[in-house]
Amino acid sequence: MPKVTAQYRSDRRAEITAAASRCFVTKGVHQTSMADIINESGLSAGAIYNHFRSKDEILVSVAASLVQSQLLRTMETFERNGETPAPSRIVEIALTTIGESSIEDGTLLSTLIIQFWAEAAVNPVVLGLMQDQMRAIKKGFFDPLQRWARTSAGMSGRRATRWAEETIQLLISIMSGYVIQRNVFPDFDERSYVRTAVATIRAVESSVQ
């Protein structure tokens, strides 16, 4: 029997995760069954259960794909390079990335996120996953925002920390509003929303400089 490599297992898990994501988008997280995921993936039940013991384990994998999104990778790049983007630039990048990003199979990230939010209201497992996601996003935003507050706005360390934490709450609200309206309103003007969000955060910048 051929040896199963780590790369093969990783690729197969990604394939199953992508199939589950498509099901979650079309049927919702709660309504999607393991049978749906098996049918969508084109794999046998044995192949699925060889990699995931339950739907909850697949939910964890899908949630990880949300957390390890292009948005966080962009923030990590800023951190590695020691760059200090203005908060208005961060919100522009965040909204543009959410609007354009997709997971492995092209499923739009924002469409999948809103399905998880809905399920989080009634499913403690998903609620925990979404809390992990939000914590990861907040962590990714914190260092660039705090650094900007200290270097560009001249804040002390303690004040910069408090300001960064407060501004993160505003950024999360702006991002959440974007995801909701993008999925609910067919005539949602994404460009207008981004322009308004950037202008709002620029006003915040001006108030502390």
C-alpha positions as CSV (number, residue, x, y, z in Angstrom):
1,M,0.0,0.0,0.0
2,P,1.4,3.4,-0.9
3,K,2.6,5.5,2.0
4,V,0.2,8.4,2.9
5,T,2.3,11.5,3.2
6,A,1.6,14.5,5.5
7,Q,1.0,16.6,2.4
8,Y,-1.6,14.2,1.0
9,R,-3.5,14.3,4.3
10,S,-3.3,18.1,4.4
11,D,-4.6,18.3,0.8
12,R,-7.4,15.9,1.5
13,R,-8.4,17.8,4.7
14,A,-8.4,21.1,2.7
15,E,-10.6,19.4,0.0
16,I,-13.1,18.3,2.6
17,T,-13.0,21.7,4.3
18,A,-13.7,23.4,1.0
19,A,-16.6,21.1,0.3
20,A,-18.1,21.7,3.8
21,S,-17.7,25.5,3.2
22,R,-19.8,25.3,0.0
23,C,-22.5,23.4,1.9
24,F,-22.5,25.9,4.7
25,V,-22.9,28.8,2.3
26,T,-25.8,27.1,0.3
27,K,-27.6,25.4,3.2
28,G,-26.4,27.1,6.3
29,V,-24.3,25.6,9.0
30,H,-27.1,24.1,11.1
31,Q,-28.9,22.5,8.1
32,T,-25.8,20.9,6.6
33,S,-25.3,17.3,7.5
34,M,-22.4,15.0,7.2
35,A,-24.2,13.3,4.3
36,D,-24.3,16.7,2.5
37,I,-20.6,17.2,3.0
38,I,-19.8,13.6,1.8
39,N,-21.9,14.2,-1.3
40,E,-20.4,17.6,-2.0
41,S,-16.8,16.3,-1.6
42,G,-17.3,13.3,-3.9
43,L,-15.4,11.2,-1.4
44,S,-16.6,8.1,0.5
45,A,-17.9,8.3,4.0
46,G,-14.9,6.3,5.1
47,A,-12.5,8.8,3.5
48,I,-14.3,11.7,5.3
49,Y,-14.3,10.0,8.7
50,N,-10.6,9.1,8.3
51,H,-9.8,12.8,8.5
52,F,-12.7,14.2,10.6
53,R,-14.6,12.3,13.3
54,S,-17.6,14.6,13.3
55,K,-19.2,17.7,11.8
56,D,-17.9,19.7,14.8
57,E,-14.3,18.8,13.8
58,I,-15.0,20.0,10.3
59,L,-16.5,23.3,11.8
60,V,-13.1,23.8,13.6
61,S,-11.2,23.3,10.3
62,V,-13.5,25.7,8.4
63,A,-13.2,28.3,11.2
64,A,-9.4,28.0,11.0
65,S,-9.6,28.9,7.4
66,L,-11.5,32.0,8.3
67,V,-8.9,33.0,10.9
68,Q,-6.0,32.3,8.7
69,S,-7.4,34.7,6.1
70,Q,-5.6,37.1,3.9
71,L,-6.5,39.9,6.2
72,L,-4.5,38.5,9.1
73,R,-1.6,37.5,6.8
74,T,-1.5,41.2,5.6
75,M,-1.4,42.4,9.2
76,E,1.4,39.9,10.0
77,T,3.4,41.2,7.0
78,F,3.1,44.8,8.4
79,E,4.4,43.4,11.8
80,R,7.3,41.5,10.3
81,N,8.4,44.6,8.3
82,G,7.9,46.9,11.2
83,E,5.6,49.1,9.1
84,T,3.2,51.5,10.7
85,P,0.1,51.9,8.5
86,A,-2.4,54.7,9.5
87,P,-5.6,53.4,11.0
88,S,-7.5,54.6,7.9
89,R,-5.2,52.5,5.7
90,I,-5.9,49.5,8.0
91,V,-9.6,49.8,7.7
92,E,-9.3,50.2,3.9
93,I,-7.2,47.1,3.6
94,A,-9.6,45.2,6.0
95,L,-12.7,46.0,4.0
96,T,-11.1,45.4,0.6
97,T,-9.7,42.1,1.8
98,I,-12.9,40.9,3.2
99,G,-14.7,41.8,0.0
100,E,-12.3,40.1,-2.3
101,S,-11.0,37.2,-0.2
102,S,-12.1,33.6,-0.7
103,I,-11.2,30.3,0.9
104,E,-9.7,27.4,-1.0
105,D,-12.5,26.9,-3.6
106,G,-13.4,30.5,-4.3
107,T,-16.2,30.7,-1.8
108,L,-16.4,34.4,-0.7
109,L,-15.1,34.8,2.9
110,S,-17.8,37.3,3.8
111,T,-20.6,34.9,2.8
112,L,-19.2,32.1,4.9
113,I,-18.6,34.4,7.9
114,I,-22.2,35.5,8.1
115,Q,-23.3,31.8,8.1
116,F,-21.1,31.2,11.1
117,W,-22.4,34.3,12.9
118,A,-25.9,33.0,12.5
119,E,-25.1,29.6,13.8
120,A,-23.1,31.0,16.7
121,A,-26.4,32.3,18.2
122,V,-27.6,28.8,18.8
123,N,-24.5,26.6,18.8
124,P,-21.9,26.9,21.6
125,V,-19.2,25.2,19.6
126,V,-19.5,27.7,16.8
127,L,-19.8,30.6,19.2
128,G,-16.5,29.6,20.7
129,L,-14.9,29.4,17.2
130,M,-16.2,32.8,16.3
131,Q,-14.8,34.2,19.6
132,D,-11.5,32.7,18.7
133,Q,-11.7,34.4,15.3
134,M,-12.4,37.8,16.8
135,R,-9.6,37.5,19.3
136,A,-7.2,36.6,16.5
137,I,-8.3,39.6,14.4
138,K,-8.1,42.0,17.4
139,K,-4.6,40.7,18.1
140,G,-3.6,41.2,14.5
141,F,-4.8,44.8,14.6
142,F,-3.4,45.7,18.0
143,D,0.4,46.1,17.4
144,P,0.1,48.3,14.2
145,L,-2.5,50.5,15.9
146,Q,-0.5,50.9,19.1
147,R,2.6,51.6,17.1
148,W,0.9,54.3,15.1
149,A,-0.5,55.9,18.3
150,R,2.9,56.2,19.7
151,T,5.0,57.2,16.7
152,S,2.5,59.3,14.7
153,A,0.2,60.6,17.5
154,G,2.8,60.9,20.2
155,M,0.9,59.0,22.8
156,S,2.5,57.5,25.9
157,G,2.6,53.7,26.1
158,R,-0.4,53.4,28.4
159,R,-2.5,55.8,26.5
160,A,-1.5,54.3,23.2
161,T,-2.6,50.8,24.5
162,R,-6.0,52.1,25.6
163,W,-6.5,54.0,22.3
164,A,-5.6,51.0,20.2
165,E,-8.0,48.8,22.2
166,E,-10.8,51.3,21.7
167,T,-10.1,51.8,18.0
168,I,-10.1,48.1,17.4
169,Q,-13.7,48.0,18.7
170,L,-14.6,50.6,16.1
171,L,-12.8,48.8,13.3
172,I,-14.6,45.5,14.2
173,S,-18.0,47.3,14.1
174,I,-17.2,48.8,10.7
175,M,-16.1,45.4,9.3
176,S,-19.2,43.6,10.8
177,G,-21.5,46.2,9.2
178,Y,-19.8,45.7,5.9
179,V,-20.2,41.9,6.0
180,I,-23.9,42.1,7.0
181,Q,-24.9,44.7,4.4
182,R,-22.9,43.1,1.7
183,N,-24.8,39.9,2.2
184,V,-28.3,41.3,2.9
185,F,-28.7,44.2,0.5
186,P,-28.4,43.5,-3.2
187,D,-27.9,47.2,-4.0
188,F,-25.2,47.7,-1.3
189,D,-22.6,50.2,-2.5
190,E,-19.4,48.7,-1.4
191,R,-17.2,51.5,-2.7
192,S,-19.2,54.2,-1.0
193,Y,-19.1,52.2,2.3
194,V,-15.3,51.9,2.1
195,R,-14.9,55.6,1.3
196,T,-17.1,56.6,4.2
197,A,-15.3,54.2,6.6
198,V,-11.9,55.5,5.6
199,A,-13.1,59.1,6.0
200,T,-14.5,58.3,9.5
201,I,-11.3,56.8,10.7
202,R,-9.3,59.7,9.2
203,A,-11.4,62.0,11.4
204,V,-10.4,59.8,14.4
205,E,-6.8,60.1,13.4
206,S,-7.0,63.9,13.1
207,S,-8.6,64.2,16.6
208,V,-5.5,62.7,18.2
209,Q,-2.8,64.3,16.1
